[in-house]
Amino acid sequence: QKYWYLSLGNGERKEVLRTYSYEESRSQDGRIQIKDNKASKTFSVTMSDLKAEDSGTYFCT
């Protein structure tokens, strides 16, 4: 499972997207995608149609 967060500062965070499988996962609005590549044991996060309010530091766990 993977979690994609936006850091809110002071150790706080906002969960943006989570996935529990090796399937492609998308946020409700479709702008954020997590996609696994099982062969290379990697994954990518794609954020599209970015807006000023999307600015910040993101991280995964």
PDB file of N, CA, C and O in Angstrom:
ATOM      1  N   GLN A   1       0.834  -1.176   0.000  1.00  0.00           N
ATOM      2  CA  GLN A   1       0.000   0.000   0.000  1.00  0.00           C
ATOM      3  C   GLN A   1       0.879   1.239   0.000  1.00  0.00           C
ATOM      4  O   GLN A   1       1.987   1.230   0.536  1.00  0.00           O
ATOM      5  N   LYS A   2       0.375   2.301  -0.605  1.00  0.00           N
ATOM      6  CA  LYS A   2       1.115   3.549  -0.723  1.00  0.00           C
ATOM      7  C   LYS A   2       0.198   4.711  -0.365  1.00  0.00           C
ATOM      8  O   LYS A   2      -1.001   4.687  -0.641  1.00  0.00           O
ATOM      9  N   TYR A   3       0.789   5.727   0.256  1.00  0.00           N
ATOM     10  CA  TYR A   3       0.052   6.927   0.610  1.00  0.00           C
ATOM     11  C   TYR A   3       0.796   8.129   0.043  1.00  0.00           C
ATOM     12  O   TYR A   3       2.024   8.184   0.114  1.00  0.00           O
ATOM     13  N   TRP A   4       0.072   9.090  -0.518  1.00  0.00           N
ATOM     14  CA  TRP A   4       0.631  10.325  -1.064  1.00  0.00           C
ATOM     15  C   TRP A   4       0.054  11.469  -0.238  1.00  0.00           C
ATOM     16  O   TRP A   4      -1.162  11.653  -0.168  1.00  0.00           O
ATOM     17  N   TYR A   5       0.956  12.238   0.390  1.00  0.00           N
ATOM     18  CA  TYR A   5       0.554  13.283   1.327  1.00  0.00           C
ATOM     19  C   TYR A   5       1.046  14.651   0.885  1.00  0.00           C
ATOM     20  O   TYR A   5       2.023  14.775   0.147  1.00  0.00           O
ATOM     21  N   LEU A   6       0.344  15.673   1.356  1.00  0.00           N
ATOM     22  CA  LEU A   6       0.783  17.056   1.276  1.00  0.00           C
ATOM     23  C   LEU A   6       1.161  17.472   2.685  1.00  0.00           C
ATOM     24  O   LEU A   6       0.362  17.341   3.612  1.00  0.00           O
ATOM     25  N   SER A   7       2.388  17.976   2.848  1.00  0.00           N
ATOM     26  CA  SER A   7       2.839  18.437   4.155  1.00  0.00           C
ATOM     27  C   SER A   7       2.150  19.756   4.486  1.00  0.00           C
ATOM     28  O   SER A   7       2.126  20.673   3.665  1.00  0.00           O
ATOM     29  N   LEU A   8       1.591  19.851   5.689  1.00  0.00           N
ATOM     30  CA  LEU A   8       0.925  21.071   6.140  1.00  0.00           C
ATOM     31  C   LEU A   8       1.794  21.853   7.112  1.00  0.00           C
ATOM     32  O   LEU A   8       1.381  22.905   7.600  1.00  0.00           O
ATOM     33  N   GLY A   9       2.996  21.354   7.400  1.00  0.00           N
ATOM     34  CA  GLY A   9       3.885  21.995   8.361  1.00  0.00           C
ATOM     35  C   GLY A   9       3.615  21.504   9.767  1.00  0.00           C
ATOM     36  O   GLY A   9       2.593  20.873  10.035  1.00  0.00           O
ATOM     37  N   ASN A  10       4.548  21.803  10.666  1.00  0.00           N
ATOM     38  CA  ASN A  10       4.428  21.413  12.075  1.00  0.00           C
ATOM     39  C   ASN A  10       4.152  19.923  12.250  1.00  0.00           C
ATOM     40  O   ASN A  10       3.489  19.523  13.207  1.00  0.00           O
ATOM     41  N   GLY A  11       4.658  19.100  11.328  1.00  0.00           N
ATOM     42  CA  GLY A  11       4.471  17.663  11.424  1.00  0.00           C
ATOM     43  C   GLY A  11       3.104  17.176  10.975  1.00  0.00           C
ATOM     44  O   GLY A  11       2.828  15.977  11.027  1.00  0.00           O
ATOM     45  N   GLU A  12       2.249  18.082  10.538  1.00  0.00           N
ATOM     46  CA  GLU A  12       0.918  17.687  10.075  1.00  0.00           C
ATOM     47  C   GLU A  12       0.943  17.403   8.584  1.00  0.00           C
ATOM     48  O   GLU A  12       1.794  17.905   7.849  1.00  0.00           O
ATOM     49  N   ARG A  13      -0.011  16.584   8.154  1.00  0.00           N
ATOM     50  CA  ARG A  13      -0.070  16.205   6.748  1.00  0.00           C
ATOM     51  C   ARG A  13      -1.514  15.967   6.342  1.00  0.00           C
ATOM     52  O   ARG A  13      -2.380  15.704   7.176  1.00  0.00           O
ATOM     53  N   LYS A  14      -1.752  16.068   5.034  1.00  0.00           N
ATOM     54  CA  LYS A  14      -3.069  15.805   4.463  1.00  0.00           C
ATOM     55  C   LYS A  14      -2.926  14.662   3.479  1.00  0.00           C
ATOM     56  O   LYS A  14      -2.119  14.735   2.552  1.00  0.00           O
ATOM     57  N   GLU A  15      -3.703  13.605   3.673  1.00  0.00           N
ATOM     58  CA  GLU A  15      -3.669  12.483   2.735  1.00  0.00           C
ATOM     59  C   GLU A  15      -4.333  12.908   1.429  1.00  0.00           C
ATOM     60  O   GLU A  15      -5.481  13.353   1.415  1.00  0.00           O
ATOM     61  N   VAL A  16      -3.591  12.762   0.336  1.00  0.00           N
ATOM     62  CA  VAL A  16      -4.089  13.161  -0.976  1.00  0.00           C
ATOM     63  C   VAL A  16      -4.609  11.952  -1.747  1.00  0.00           C
ATOM     64  O   VAL A  16      -5.637  12.029  -2.419  1.00  0.00           O
ATOM     65  N   LEU A  17      -3.885  10.827  -1.643  1.00  0.00           N
ATOM     66  CA  LEU A  17      -4.280   9.618  -2.366  1.00  0.00           C
ATOM     67  C   LEU A  17      -3.662   8.406  -1.691  1.00  0.00           C
ATOM     68  O   LEU A  17      -2.547   8.474  -1.175  1.00  0.00           O
ATOM     69  N   ARG A  18      -4.391   7.297  -1.698  1.00  0.00           N
ATOM     70  CA  ARG A  18      -3.844   6.039  -1.182  1.00  0.00           C
ATOM     71  C   ARG A  18      -4.206   4.918  -2.134  1.00  0.00           C
ATOM     72  O   ARG A  18      -5.218   4.972  -2.832  1.00  0.00           O
ATOM     73  N   THR A  19      -3.359   3.904  -2.147  1.00  0.00           N
ATOM     74  CA  THR A  19      -3.629   2.728  -2.965  1.00  0.00           C
ATOM     75  C   THR A  19      -3.215   1.497  -2.182  1.00  0.00           C
ATOM     76  O   THR A  19      -2.239   1.529  -1.432  1.00  0.00           O
ATOM     77  N   TYR A  20      -3.954   0.417  -2.356  1.00  0.00           N
ATOM     78  CA  TYR A  20      -3.681  -0.828  -1.651  1.00  0.00           C
ATOM     79  C   TYR A  20      -3.232  -1.937  -2.581  1.00  0.00           C
ATOM     80  O   TYR A  20      -2.998  -3.060  -2.134  1.00  0.00           O
ATOM     81  N   SER A  21      -3.108  -1.648  -3.851  1.00  0.00           N
ATOM     82  CA  SER A  21      -2.819  -2.718  -4.800  1.00  0.00           C
ATOM     83  C   SER A  21      -1.781  -2.266  -5.812  1.00  0.00           C
ATOM     84  O   SER A  21      -1.271  -1.148  -5.747  1.00  0.00           O
ATOM     85  N   TYR A  22      -1.477  -3.156  -6.748  1.00  0.00           N
ATOM     86  CA  TYR A  22      -0.549  -2.831  -7.823  1.00  0.00           C
ATOM     87  C   TYR A  22      -1.283  -2.270  -9.033  1.00  0.00           C
ATOM     88  O   TYR A  22      -0.717  -2.167 -10.122  1.00  0.00           O
ATOM     89  N   GLU A  23      -2.518  -1.915  -8.839  1.00  0.00           N
ATOM     90  CA  GLU A  23      -3.301  -1.329  -9.918  1.00  0.00           C
ATOM     91  C   GLU A  23      -3.060   0.178  -9.953  1.00  0.00           C
ATOM     92  O   GLU A  23      -2.525   0.754  -9.006  1.00  0.00           O
ATOM     93  N   GLU A  24      -3.454   0.798 -11.038  1.00  0.00           N
ATOM     94  CA  GLU A  24      -3.414   2.249 -11.152  1.00  0.00           C
ATOM     95  C   GLU A  24      -4.499   2.839 -10.263  1.00  0.00           C
ATOM     96  O   GLU A  24      -5.627   2.346 -10.249  1.00  0.00           O
ATOM     97  N   SER A  25      -4.165   3.890  -9.522  1.00  0.00           N
ATOM     98  CA  SER A  25      -5.140   4.563  -8.663  1.00  0.00           C
ATOM     99  C   SER A  25      -5.183   6.035  -9.027  1.00  0.00           C
ATOM    100  O   SER A  25      -4.163   6.639  -9.357  1.00  0.00           O
ATOM    101  N   ARG A  26      -6.374   6.602  -8.963  1.00  0.00           N
ATOM    102  CA  ARG A  26      -6.555   8.025  -9.267  1.00  0.00           C
ATOM    103  C   ARG A  26      -7.333   8.696  -8.139  1.00  0.00           C
ATOM    104  O   ARG A  26      -8.154   8.074  -7.465  1.00  0.00           O
ATOM    105  N   SER A  27      -7.047   9.992  -7.955  1.00  0.00           N
ATOM    106  CA  SER A  27      -7.810  10.777  -6.992  1.00  0.00           C
ATOM    107  C   SER A  27      -9.233  10.959  -7.504  1.00  0.00           C
ATOM    108  O   SER A  27      -9.512  10.711  -8.677  1.00  0.00           O
ATOM    109  N   GLN A  28     -10.125  11.387  -6.629  1.00  0.00           N
ATOM    110  CA  GLN A  28     -11.531  11.553  -7.021  1.00  0.00           C
ATOM    111  C   GLN A  28     -11.685  12.507  -8.195  1.00  0.00           C
ATOM    112  O   GLN A  28     -12.514  12.275  -9.076  1.00  0.00           O
ATOM    113  N   ASP A  29     -10.892  13.583  -8.219  1.00  0.00           N
ATOM    114  CA  ASP A  29     -11.016  14.545  -9.319  1.00  0.00           C
ATOM    115  C   ASP A  29     -10.200  14.137 -10.542  1.00  0.00           C
ATOM    116  O   ASP A  29     -10.235  14.820 -11.566  1.00  0.00           O
ATOM    117  N   GLY A  30      -9.465  13.025 -10.443  1.00  0.00           N
ATOM    118  CA  GLY A  30      -8.715  12.496 -11.580  1.00  0.00           C
ATOM    119  C   GLY A  30      -7.405  13.193 -11.876  1.00  0.00           C
ATOM    120  O   GLY A  30      -6.748  12.866 -12.864  1.00  0.00           O
ATOM    121  N   ARG A  31      -7.005  14.150 -11.042  1.00  0.00           N
ATOM    122  CA  ARG A  31      -5.792  14.925 -11.330  1.00  0.00           C
ATOM    123  C   ARG A  31      -4.514  14.283 -10.793  1.00  0.00           C
ATOM    124  O   ARG A  31      -3.418  14.666 -11.202  1.00  0.00           O
ATOM    125  N   ILE A  32      -4.635  13.321  -9.891  1.00  0.00           N
ATOM    126  CA  ILE A  32      -3.462  12.667  -9.309  1.00  0.00           C
ATOM    127  C   ILE A  32      -3.574  11.169  -9.558  1.00  0.00           C
ATOM    128  O   ILE A  32      -4.631  10.568  -9.372  1.00  0.00           O
ATOM    129  N   GLN A  33      -2.458  10.582  -9.982  1.00  0.00           N
ATOM    130  CA  GLN A  33      -2.442   9.166 -10.348  1.00  0.00           C
ATOM    131  C   GLN A  33      -1.200   8.505  -9.758  1.00  0.00           C
ATOM    132  O   GLN A  33      -0.103   9.059  -9.821  1.00  0.00           O
ATOM    133  N   ILE A  34      -1.380   7.323  -9.188  1.00  0.00           N
ATOM    134  CA  ILE A  34      -0.265   6.470  -8.775  1.00  0.00           C
ATOM    135  C   ILE A  34      -0.305   5.244  -9.670  1.00  0.00           C
ATOM    136  O   ILE A  34      -1.335   4.581  -9.791  1.00  0.00           O
ATOM    137  N   LYS A  35       0.829   4.952 -10.296  1.00  0.00           N
ATOM    138  CA  LYS A  35       0.892   3.819 -11.222  1.00  0.00           C
ATOM    139  C   LYS A  35       2.116   2.973 -10.885  1.00  0.00           C
ATOM    140  O   LYS A  35       3.231   3.486 -10.789  1.00  0.00           O
ATOM    141  N   ASP A  36       1.896   1.679 -10.708  1.00  0.00           N
ATOM    142  CA  ASP A  36       2.972   0.740 -10.386  1.00  0.00           C
ATOM    143  C   ASP A  36       3.572   0.130 -11.637  1.00  0.00           C
ATOM    144  O   ASP A  36       2.878  -0.104 -12.627  1.00  0.00           O
ATOM    145  N   ASN A  37       4.886  -0.128 -11.577  1.00  0.00           N
ATOM    146  CA  ASN A  37       5.566  -0.915 -12.597  1.00  0.00           C
ATOM    147  C   ASN A  37       6.154  -2.113 -11.861  1.00  0.00           C
ATOM    148  O   ASN A  37       7.244  -2.029 -11.296  1.00  0.00           O
ATOM    149  N   LYS A  38       5.433  -3.217 -11.872  1.00  0.00           N
ATOM    150  CA  LYS A  38       5.862  -4.399 -11.124  1.00  0.00           C
ATOM    151  C   LYS A  38       7.191  -4.940 -11.628  1.00  0.00           C
ATOM    152  O   LYS A  38       7.997  -5.432 -10.837  1.00  0.00           O
ATOM    153  N   ALA A  39       7.432  -4.856 -12.930  1.00  0.00           N
ATOM    154  CA  ALA A  39       8.665  -5.405 -13.504  1.00  0.00           C
ATOM    155  C   ALA A  39       9.902  -4.711 -12.941  1.00  0.00           C
ATOM    156  O   ALA A  39      10.895  -5.368 -12.628  1.00  0.00           O
ATOM    157  N   SER A  40       9.846  -3.386 -12.813  1.00  0.00           N
ATOM    158  CA  SER A  40      11.011  -2.647 -12.316  1.00  0.00           C
ATOM    159  C   SER A  40      10.920  -2.346 -10.826  1.00  0.00           C
ATOM    160  O   SER A  40      11.819  -1.729 -10.255  1.00  0.00           O
ATOM    161  N   LYS A  41       9.823  -2.786 -10.194  1.00  0.00           N
ATOM    162  CA  LYS A  41       9.596  -2.564  -8.765  1.00  0.00           C
ATOM    163  C   LYS A  41       9.656  -1.078  -8.421  1.00  0.00           C
ATOM    164  O   LYS A  41      10.253  -0.680  -7.421  1.00  0.00           O
ATOM    165  N   THR A  42       9.029  -0.273  -9.266  1.00  0.00           N
ATOM    166  CA  THR A  42       8.948   1.170  -9.048  1.00  0.00           C
ATOM    167  C   THR A  42       7.497   1.612  -9.199  1.00  0.00           C
ATOM    168  O   THR A  42       6.646   0.859  -9.672  1.00  0.00           O
ATOM    169  N   PHE A  43       7.242   2.833  -8.792  1.00  0.00           N
ATOM    170  CA  PHE A  43       5.937   3.425  -9.045  1.00  0.00           C
ATOM    171  C   PHE A  43       6.128   4.901  -9.342  1.00  0.00           C
ATOM    172  O   PHE A  43       7.134   5.500  -8.962  1.00  0.00           O
ATOM    173  N   SER A  44       5.157   5.474 -10.023  1.00  0.00           N
ATOM    174  CA  SER A  44       5.222   6.899 -10.350  1.00  0.00           C
ATOM    175  C   SER A  44       3.958   7.587  -9.863  1.00  0.00           C
ATOM    176  O   SER A  44       2.880   6.995  -9.808  1.00  0.00           O
ATOM    177  N   VAL A  45       4.126   8.847  -9.516  1.00  0.00           N
ATOM    178  CA  VAL A  45       3.000   9.691  -9.134  1.00  0.00           C
ATOM    179  C   VAL A  45       2.938  10.818 -10.152  1.00  0.00           C
ATOM    180  O   VAL A  45       3.930  11.511 -10.379  1.00  0.00           O
ATOM    181  N   THR A  46       1.782  11.001 -10.760  1.00  0.00           N
ATOM    182  CA  THR A  46       1.590  12.064 -11.741  1.00  0.00           C
ATOM    183  C   THR A  46       0.497  12.997 -11.246  1.00  0.00           C
ATOM    184  O   THR A  46      -0.601  12.564 -10.894  1.00  0.00           O
ATOM    185  N   MET A  47       0.818  14.288 -11.226  1.00  0.00           N
ATOM    186  CA  MET A  47      -0.157  15.311 -10.854  1.00  0.00           C
ATOM    187  C   MET A  47      -0.368  16.188 -12.079  1.00  0.00           C
ATOM    188  O   MET A  47       0.599  16.692 -12.651  1.00  0.00           O
ATOM    189  N   SER A  48      -1.609  16.377 -12.487  1.00  0.00           N
ATOM    190  CA  SER A  48      -1.898  17.147 -13.697  1.00  0.00           C
ATOM    191  C   SER A  48      -2.870  18.287 -13.398  1.00  0.00           C
ATOM    192  O   SER A  48      -3.498  18.333 -12.340  1.00  0.00           O
ATOM    193  N   ASP A  49      -2.973  19.196 -14.348  1.00  0.00           N
ATOM    194  CA  ASP A  49      -3.864  20.359 -14.216  1.00  0.00           C
ATOM    195  C   ASP A  49      -3.624  21.089 -12.900  1.00  0.00           C
ATOM    196  O   ASP A  49      -4.563  21.434 -12.182  1.00  0.00           O
ATOM    197  N   LEU A  50      -2.339  21.319 -12.598  1.00  0.00           N
ATOM    198  CA  LEU A  50      -1.974  21.930 -11.319  1.00  0.00           C
ATOM    199  C   LEU A  50      -2.468  23.367 -11.211  1.00  0.00           C
ATOM    200  O   LEU A  50      -2.557  24.098 -12.198  1.00  0.00           O
ATOM    201  N   LYS A  51      -2.784  23.743  -9.978  1.00  0.00           N
ATOM    202  CA  LYS A  51      -3.259  25.087  -9.654  1.00  0.00           C
ATOM    203  C   LYS A  51      -2.369  25.651  -8.560  1.00  0.00           C
ATOM    204  O   LYS A  51      -1.643  24.906  -7.902  1.00  0.00           O
ATOM    205  N   ALA A  52      -2.419  26.953  -8.363  1.00  0.00           N
ATOM    206  CA  ALA A  52      -1.593  27.600  -7.339  1.00  0.00           C
ATOM    207  C   ALA A  52      -1.807  26.961  -5.969  1.00  0.00           C
ATOM    208  O   ALA A  52      -0.858  26.813  -5.199  1.00  0.00           O
ATOM    209  N   GLU A  53      -3.027  26.590  -5.667  1.00  0.00           N
ATOM    210  CA  GLU A  53      -3.315  26.004  -4.347  1.00  0.00           C
ATOM    211  C   GLU A  53      -2.749  24.594  -4.175  1.00  0.00           C
ATOM    212  O   GLU A  53      -2.776  24.049  -3.071  1.00  0.00           O
ATOM    213  N   ASP A  54      -2.239  24.001  -5.252  1.00  0.00           N
ATOM    214  CA  ASP A  54      -1.585  22.693  -5.168  1.00  0.00           C
ATOM    215  C   ASP A  54      -0.132  22.811  -4.716  1.00  0.00           C
ATOM    216  O   ASP A  54       0.520  21.797  -4.467  1.00  0.00           O
ATOM    217  N   SER A  55       0.382  24.035  -4.609  1.00  0.00           N
ATOM    218  CA  SER A  55       1.780  24.245  -4.224  1.00  0.00           C
ATOM    219  C   SER A  55       2.047  23.655  -2.848  1.00  0.00           C
ATOM    220  O   SER A  55       1.186  23.673  -1.969  1.00  0.00           O
ATOM    221  N   GLY A  56       3.250  23.133  -2.679  1.00  0.00           N
ATOM    222  CA  GLY A  56       3.635  22.603  -1.386  1.00  0.00           C
ATOM    223  C   GLY A  56       4.609  21.460  -1.522  1.00  0.00           C
ATOM    224  O   GLY A  56       5.092  21.159  -2.613  1.00  0.00           O
ATOM    225  N   THR A  57       4.888  20.830  -0.409  1.00  0.00           N
ATOM    226  CA  THR A  57       5.796  19.692  -0.354  1.00  0.00           C
ATOM    227  C   THR A  57       4.978  18.422  -0.200  1.00  0.00           C
ATOM    228  O   THR A  57       4.176  18.287   0.724  1.00  0.00           O
ATOM    229  N   TYR A  58       5.193  17.505  -1.115  1.00  0.00           N
ATOM    230  CA  TYR A  58       4.481  16.225  -1.115  1.00  0.00           C
ATOM    231  C   TYR A  58       5.458  15.108  -0.774  1.00  0.00           C
ATOM    232  O   TYR A  58       6.653  15.212  -1.051  1.00  0.00           O
ATOM    233  N   PHE A  59       4.943  14.036  -0.171  1.00  0.00           N
ATOM    234  CA  PHE A  59       5.785  12.885   0.147  1.00  0.00           C
ATOM    235  C   PHE A  59       4.936  11.626   0.192  1.00  0.00           C
ATOM    236  O   PHE A  59       3.712  11.684   0.312  1.00  0.00           O
ATOM    237  N   CYS A  60       5.607  10.491   0.093  1.00  0.00           N
ATOM    238  CA  CYS A  60       4.899   9.211   0.126  1.00  0.00           C
ATOM    239  C   CYS A  60       5.365   8.383   1.309  1.00  0.00           C
ATOM    240  O   CYS A  60       6.455   8.584   1.843  1.00  0.00           O
ATOM    241  N   THR A  61       4.520   7.454   1.703  1.00  0.00           N
ATOM    242  CA  THR A  61       4.880   6.469   2.734  1.00  0.00           C
ATOM    243  C   THR A  61       4.330   5.127   2.313  1.00  0.00           C
ATOM    244  O   THR A  61       4.506   4.137   3.023  1.00  0.00           O
TER     245      THR A  61
END
